[in-house]
Amino acid sequence: MKPKICVVGSANIDQVSYVKRTPNDGETVFGESYQMGFGGKGANQAVMAGILGADVYIIACLGSDVYKDMTIENFKNNNVITDYIQTVEGSSGVAPIWVDESGQNRIIVIPGANNLIDSSSAIESLEKIGKPDVLVGQFEIPMNVNEQVFSHAYKNGVKTVLNPAPADKPSDTLLENTSWFIPNEIEFEEIYGDVFNENNLILFANNVETNVVVTLGEKGCAYIKNNKVEIMNTDSVKAIDTTGAGDAFVGAFSFALASKFDTEECIKLALQKATDSVTKKGTQSSYKN
C-alpha cells in the first residue's frame, strides 16, 4: 500500500523576481527574469510527497479569485487529492519573492485565505480521510488550527510532523502533540532564544517529548541520536534558487516516515531532495526530475 499523508497548511501563488542583487532602501534595480508559480509551505510539502508517490490529501483554504482553479489543477497534476480544500470569498495567498544571483531569497507572504481556514472543518475532513500514516503542518495558517488538528491526529495514533515556519514559538499544546519537530537553524534560534549549537540542541530536545531535526542548509542537518548530536552532511552543489528547499526536505522526510523508513533513511532522502531542488529555478517546479 502507498503511504498515506495528510497536509494541513497554506497554498500560495509565488511571484518570483530574479535579480543580481536585491535593492537597498529607496533603490530601484532591474531584474533578470520573472516567473509565477505555485507555493505555500503546505502546498510545497504536499507536492513533494505526492511526486514521491504517496497518497497525499491537502487541507487548505483558497480564495474566490483566479488562483483557486489554477492551484487545484496543479495539485491534481502532482498526485495531491483536493477533495478537502476549503474556499472563502476574497484573495488566495500570494508570496512575492526576490532571488539574488547567489540563490538566496527574500519572501513576503500575504496569507489571504490561509488565515481563514476553519479548524472544525479541517478535523471533519481528517475524520473522512481516515487515519493517515503522517500529518504535516506549518505556521502559515493560524496557530489554533494547527493545535486542534494536531491534537486530534496525535490522540488517534497518527505521527505528526511540525515545520515551525515562518518562525514562531509553538504552544506547549502543539509541541505535546508533535512527533517530529523540524525547524531550520534560524527558526531554532528564534524559537529557542539562543544561538544554534550542539549543546543548545541537546538542551532543547531534552525539554520536549518530540523528536527534533534541525536543517542547516548546505551543511546538511542535525538530529539527536542516543542523546548526542549527529550531523548528516549533504552534497555540495551550486545553488541557483533556494526557495522551497526546506519544504522539499519536510515533504520528503514525511514520505519516508510514512513509508516506515528509519530515521537516518528519512533524513538521507530528505537531504537528497532538498539539495536537488536548489539546483533549479522555482519552488514546486524544482522538485521534479
Secondary structure, DSSP 8 states (H G I E B T S, - for coil): ---EEEEES--EEEEEEE-SS---TT-----SEEEEEEE-HHHHHHHHHHHHT-EEEEE-EE-SSTHHHHHHHHHHHTTEE-TT-EE-SS--EEEEEEE-TTS-EEE--B-GGGGG--HHHHHHHHHHH---SEEEE-SSS-HHHHHHHHHHHHHTT-EEEE---S-----HHHHHT-SEE--BHHHHHHHHSS---HHHHHHHHHTSSSEEEEE-GGG-EEEEETTEEEEE-------S--TTHHHHHHHHHHHHHHTT--HHHHHHHHHHHHHHHTTSSSSGGGG--
